[in-house]
Amino acid sequence: MGALNQTPEERELSRKEDELAILAERLSQSELEITTVKADLQAFETRCVRFVGVKFAELDEIEAEIAEAYAHLHPGDDRRREQAEEARDNARESARAAEAARRREKQDSFCPMEDLKKLYREAAKAMHPDLAPDEKMRLARQAMMVEVNLAYERQDMQGLRSILRRWENSPESVEGEGTWAELIRIIRRIALVEERLAGIDAEMAELRATDFWLMKEKVKHAERGGRDILSEMAAAVECQIMGARKRLGGLTGAGAG
């Protein structure tokens, strides 16, 4: 149907469809970027714990034993007892973090291939919750996007393709017609997409202000210059461990005497 033969509602619907299509492209790219940043930060955090965290856990364990040795040497000193309890709590927390890092099957860096990114954008455009026409569809899309994000973080290309095929063949992917109702739905989808885009921008700014992000950038910059900051940190903690072991040895020797 030519533009001259369209009703005002149909012309507005056409304009809004074009506007939504542009926003959907932006949204899929923004979702890709925020998911990539989160996965990269998670991988870097795991790498930090592997390199340095396990050594801090070892140091915290020795410090707890030192505090407990002091408490044992001064049984009536409540302050020593409280310090020993606090040190033991710290050691348990460090040990839990180190063990969690060991169990994670994450790579040291998150470097998804361009084909994987393209597939993610296709999936996000197809099933993003903010493009849903109603609440029931929104909930169905939310569940699918959880699977999409997890597959992307695992860099599971086959898994992403499978999810996209399931969506394309599902009844939830079929939408109804009707000019006025469709116009209202699209206007509301546009508002949701714009709100989500603003939320992603805010979340990205928060992530880039975190200590882990700043440290990751510092490590990356140093690596380009041939320095390995994480190894340097691990070596420094190892020196602290050696000193703590000497202090513990002195205390346990004194206790035995």
C-alpha positions in Angstrom: 0.0 0.0 0.0 1.4 3.4 -1.0 2.0 6.1 1.6 -0.8 8.3 0.1 -3.3 5.4 0.5 -2.4 4.9 4.2 -4.4 6.2 7.1 -2.6 8.5 9.5 -2.4 5.7 12.0 -0.8 3.4 9.4 1.8 6.1 8.5 2.6 6.6 12.1 2.9 2.9 12.7 5.3 2.6 9.8 7.5 5.4 11.2 7.4 3.8 14.7 8.3 0.4 13.2 11.4 2.0 11.6 12.3 3.7 14.9 11.9 0.5 16.8 14.1 -1.4 14.3 16.9 1.1 14.8 16.5 0.9 18.6 16.5 -2.9 18.4 19.9 -2.8 16.7 21.3 -0.4 19.3 19.8 -2.6 22.1 21.3 -5.8 20.8 24.7 -4.1 20.5 24.5 -2.6 24.0 23.4 -6.0 25.5 26.4 -7.6 23.8 28.7 -5.0 25.2 27.4 -5.2 28.8 27.4 -9.0 28.8 31.0 -9.0 27.4 32.2 -6.6 30.0 30.6 -8.7 32.8 32.1 -11.9 31.5 35.5 -10.3 31.1 35.4 -8.9 34.6 34.4 -12.3 36.0 37.2 -14.0 34.1 39.7 -11.4 35.4 38.4 -11.8 39.0 38.9 -15.6 38.7 42.4 -15.0 37.3 43.2 -12.6 40.2 42.1 -15.2 42.8 44.1 -17.9 41.1 47.3 -15.9 41.0 47.0 -13.9 44.2 43.9 -14.9 46.1 45.1 -18.3 46.9 48.3 -16.9 48.4 46.2 -14.4 50.5 44.2 -17.3 51.7 47.4 -19.1 52.8 48.6 -15.9 54.5 45.2 -15.4 56.3 45.4 -19.0 57.5 48.9 -18.4 59.0 47.8 -15.1 60.5 44.8 -16.8 62.1 47.1 -19.4 63.6 49.3 -16.6 64.9 46.4 -14.9 66.5 45.2 -18.2 68.0 48.7 -18.8 69.4 48.7 -15.4 71.1 45.3 -16.1 72.6 46.6 -19.5 73.8 49.6 -17.8 75.5 47.3 -15.2 77.1 44.1 -17.2 78.1 42.6 -14.4 80.2 43.0 -11.7 77.5 39.6 -11.1 75.9 41.0 -8.8 73.3 43.4 -11.5 72.1 40.6 -14.0 72.0 38.4 -11.6 69.9 41.4 -11.0 67.5 41.8 -14.7 67.1 38.2 -15.2 66.3 38.2 -12.4 63.8 41.4 -13.7 62.1 39.8 -17.2 61.9 36.7 -15.7 60.2 38.9 -13.9 57.7 40.8 -17.1 57.0 37.6 -19.0 56.3 36.3 -16.3 54.0 39.6 -16.2 52.0 39.6 -20.0 51.8 36.0 -20.1 50.4 36.9 -17.5 47.8 40.0 -19.4 46.7 38.1 -22.7 46.5 35.3 -21.1 44.5 38.0 -19.8 42.0 39.4 -23.3 41.7 36.0 -24.8 40.9 35.3 -22.2 38.2 36.0 -23.3 34.7 36.7 -19.9 33.3 39.5 -18.8 31.0 42.0 -16.2 32.1 40.5 -13.7 29.6 37.2 -13.4 27.8 37.8 -13.1 24.0 34.6 -14.1 22.1 35.0 -14.5 18.4 33.2 -12.1 16.0 30.9 -14.9 14.8 29.8 -15.5 18.5 29.1 -11.7 18.9 27.1 -11.6 15.7 25.0 -14.6 16.8 24.4 -13.0 20.2 23.1 -9.8 18.6 20.8 -11.9 16.4 19.4 -13.7 19.5 19.0 -10.4 21.4 17.1 -8.8 18.6 14.9 -11.9 18.2 13.9 -12.4 21.8 14.9 -9.4 24.0 12.2 -9.0 26.7 11.8 -5.3 26.1 10.7 -6.0 22.5 7.8 -8.2 23.8 4.2 -7.1 23.0 2.8 -8.2 26.4 3.8 -9.4 29.9 3.3 -13.1 29.1 5.7 -12.8 26.1 8.1 -10.7 28.2 8.4 -13.4 30.8 9.0 -16.1 28.1 11.7 -13.9 26.5 13.4 -13.2 29.8 13.8 -16.9 30.4 15.3 -17.4 26.9 17.7 -14.4 27.3 19.0 -16.0 30.5 20.0 -19.0 28.5 21.4 -16.8 25.7 23.6 -14.9 28.2 24.9 -18.1 29.8 25.7 -19.6 26.4 27.5 -16.5 25.3 29.6 -16.3 28.5 30.6 -20.0 28.0 31.4 -19.1 24.4 29.1 -21.9 23.3 28.3 -21.2 19.6 26.3 -24.4 19.1 24.3 -23.7 22.2 23.4 -20.2 21.0 22.3 -21.5 17.6 20.2 -24.1 19.3 18.5 -21.5 21.5 17.8 -19.3 18.5 16.3 -22.2 16.5 14.1 -23.1 19.5 12.8 -19.5 19.7 12.2 -19.2 15.9 10.1 -22.4 16.0 8.3 -21.5 19.2 4.7 -20.1 19.4 6.0 -17.2 21.5 7.8 -15.9 18.4 4.5 -15.3 16.5 3.0 -11.9 17.0 -0.5 -10.6 16.1 -1.6 -7.8 13.8 -4.0 -4.8 14.0 -3.0 -1.2 13.2 -4.1 0.8 16.3 -3.3 -1.9 18.8 0.1 -2.6 17.1 0.9 1.1 17.2 0.3 1.3 20.9 2.4 -1.9 21.5 5.3 -0.4 19.4 5.2 2.9 21.3 5.4 1.0 24.6 8.2 -1.2 23.3 10.1 1.9 22.2 9.7 3.3 25.7 10.9 0.1 27.3 13.9 -0.2 24.9 14.9 3.4 25.6 14.7 2.8 29.4 16.8 -0.4 29.0 19.4 1.5 27.0 19.7 4.2 29.7 20.0 1.4 32.3 22.8 -0.3 30.4 24.7 3.0 30.1 24.4 3.5 33.8 25.4 0.0 34.6 28.4 0.2 32.3 29.5 3.4 34.0 29.3 1.7 37.4 31.2 -1.4 36.2 34.0 0.8 34.8 34.3 2.6 38.1 34.8 -0.6 40.1 38.2 -1.5 41.6 38.3 -4.7 39.5 37.8 -2.8 36.3 40.5 -0.3 37.1 42.8 -3.0 38.2 42.1 -5.0 35.0 42.9 -2.0 32.9 46.1 -1.4 34.9 47.2 -5.1 34.4 46.4 -4.9 30.7 48.4 -1.7 30.2 51.3 -3.2 32.1 51.2 -6.4 30.1 51.6 -4.3 26.9 54.8 -3.0 28.4 56.1 -6.4 29.4 55.2 -6.4 33.1 53.2 -9.0 34.9 51.5 -7.2 37.8 49.7 -10.2 39.1 52.9 -12.3 39.3 54.5 -9.3 41.1 51.7 -9.2 43.6 51.8 -12.9 44.1 55.6 -12.7 44.8 55.0 -9.9 47.4 52.4 -12.0 49.2 54.8 -15.0 49.2 57.3 -12.8 51.1 54.6 -11.9 53.6 53.8 -15.6 54.0 57.5 -16.4 54.7 57.6 -13.7 57.4 54.3 -14.9 58.9 55.6 -18.5 59.1 58.7 -17.3 61.0 56.5 -15.4 63.4 54.3 -18.4 63.9 57.3 -20.7 64.4 58.6 -18.4 67.1 55.3 -18.3 68.9 54.7 -22.1 68.8 58.3 -22.6 70.0 57.7 -20.2 72.9 54.5 -22.0 73.7 56.2 -25.4 73.7 58.9 -24.0 76.0 
